[in-house]
Amino acid sequence: MSDIEIRVLRFDSDVAQGLVRAALADLAGRYGGSGDETPVDAAEFEAPDGAFLVAYRDGEPVGCGGWRSHGDTGEVAELKRMYTAPAARGRGVARTVLAAVESSARDLGRKRVVLECGDRQPEAIAMYHAAGYERIPNFGYYRDAPGCLSFGRTL
């Protein structure tokens, strides 16, 4: 969408962290706890091993998503911290961020994207399916957690 601007920011920037806090609050409302216990380090979202992208509409940050390297081959990116602010939902923000994340990962040599998602996020699951993601065996921090759904897509 032409009214959405994507910017690459540091994961530990104030803007990115504000969106990450909102994302975790959203997840906490769905699942309890802190929302997501997955260990992350800001350095994981720095090129060439990752990136963190923020979507802006009318100059305001309204969504985000990032990727970090996954596995030993250097060919797989793991999608992390996808989020769209409630007021901006239904306007193509998440799809735009997802496409930008995929493009960034592809540009830095990744051939596949994988992600973990919970079963209480039907809107996210529907978007991932529409974008060509398919269920894969669970992996990562939540591999054995009830309700964990993992997806992957070849770029």
C-alpha positions in Angstrom: 0.0 0.0 0.0 1.4 3.4 -1.0 0.5 5.1 2.3 2.6 2.7 4.3 6.3 3.5 4.7 8.7 0.8 5.9 11.8 1.8 7.7 14.6 -0.4 9.1 15.3 0.5 12.7 17.5 -0.9 15.4 15.5 -3.4 17.5 16.6 -1.6 20.7 15.4 1.8 19.4 12.7 3.6 21.4 10.2 3.3 18.5 10.8 -0.4 18.0 10.7 -1.2 21.7 7.4 0.7 22.0 5.9 -1.5 19.3 7.5 -4.6 20.8 5.9 -3.8 24.2 2.5 -3.4 22.6 3.0 -6.7 20.8 3.9 -8.5 24.0 0.9 -6.9 25.8 -1.4 -8.1 23.0 0.1 -11.6 23.3 -0.2 -11.5 27.1 -3.9 -10.7 26.7 -4.4 -13.8 24.6 -2.1 -16.2 26.4 -1.3 -14.8 29.8 2.2 -14.2 31.3 4.5 -11.7 29.6 3.2 -12.6 26.2 6.3 -14.2 24.8 9.3 -15.6 26.8 11.4 -16.3 23.7 14.9 -15.0 24.3 15.9 -12.2 21.9 18.9 -10.0 21.7 18.9 -6.8 19.7 22.1 -7.8 17.9 20.2 -10.7 16.3 18.3 -8.2 14.2 21.3 -6.5 12.7 22.5 -7.2 9.1 23.7 -9.5 7.8 22.0 -11.8 10.4 18.7 -10.1 10.6 16.7 -6.9 10.4 13.9 -5.1 12.2 11.3 -3.2 10.2 8.7 -0.6 11.3 5.7 0.4 9.3 4.6 4.1 9.4 1.3 5.6 8.3 0.9 9.4 8.3 4.3 9.6 10.1 3.2 7.4 13.0 4.7 3.9 13.7 1.8 1.4 13.4 3.4 -2.0 13.0 6.6 -4.0 13.0 8.3 -7.3 12.3 11.7 -8.6 12.2 13.8 -11.6 11.3 16.9 -13.3 12.7 19.0 -16.1 11.4 17.7 -19.6 12.2 19.8 -22.8 12.2 23.3 -23.5 11.0 23.0 -23.1 7.2 22.6 -19.4 7.0 19.7 -20.0 4.6 16.7 -19.7 7.0 15.2 -16.6 8.6 12.9 -16.7 11.7 10.1 -14.2 11.7 9.8 -12.4 15.0 7.7 -9.7 16.7 5.1 -9.2 13.9 2.6 -6.7 15.2 0.0 -4.1 14.0 -1.5 -1.5 16.3 -5.2 -2.1 16.7 -6.2 1.3 15.1 -4.2 0.3 11.9 -5.5 -3.3 11.5 -7.3 -4.2 8.4 -5.4 -1.7 6.3 -2.7 -4.0 4.9 0.0 -3.0 7.4 0.9 -6.6 8.4 1.0 -7.8 4.8 3.2 -4.9 3.9 5.6 -5.6 6.8 5.6 -9.3 6.0 6.5 -8.7 2.4 9.3 -6.3 3.5 10.7 -8.8 6.0 10.7 -11.5 3.3 12.5 -9.1 0.9 15.1 -8.2 3.5 15.8 -11.8 4.3 16.0 -12.7 0.6 18.3 -9.8 -0.1 20.6 -11.1 2.7 20.7 -14.7 1.3 17.9 -16.4 3.1 15.9 -18.9 1.1 13.2 -19.8 3.7 11.3 -18.1 6.5 9.9 -19.9 9.5 7.8 -18.7 12.4 6.0 -19.7 15.6 2.5 -18.6 16.2 -0.1 -19.4 18.8 -3.5 -20.9 18.1 -5.2 -17.8 19.6 -4.1 -15.6 16.7 -6.6 -16.5 14.0 -6.0 -13.3 12.0 -2.3 -13.9 11.9 -2.8 -17.6 10.9 -5.1 -16.5 8.1 -2.6 -14.0 6.8 0.3 -16.5 6.9 -1.8 -19.0 5.0 -2.8 -16.4 2.4 0.9 -15.5 2.0 1.8 -19.1 1.2 3.0 -20.3 4.6 2.4 -24.0 5.4 2.5 -25.8 8.7 5.8 -27.3 9.6 7.0 -29.3 12.6 7.2 -27.1 15.7 10.6 -25.8 16.6 12.2 -23.3 18.9 11.3 -22.1 22.3 7.6 -23.1 22.2 8.1 -26.3 20.3 6.4 -28.4 23.0 3.9 -25.8 24.2 0.2 -26.5 23.8 -1.3 -24.3 21.0 2.0 -23.7 19.3 1.8 -23.6 15.5 4.8 -23.4 13.3 4.8 -22.3 9.7 7.4 -22.0 6.9 7.6 -20.6 3.4 10.3 -20.9 0.7 11.3 -17.4 -0.6 
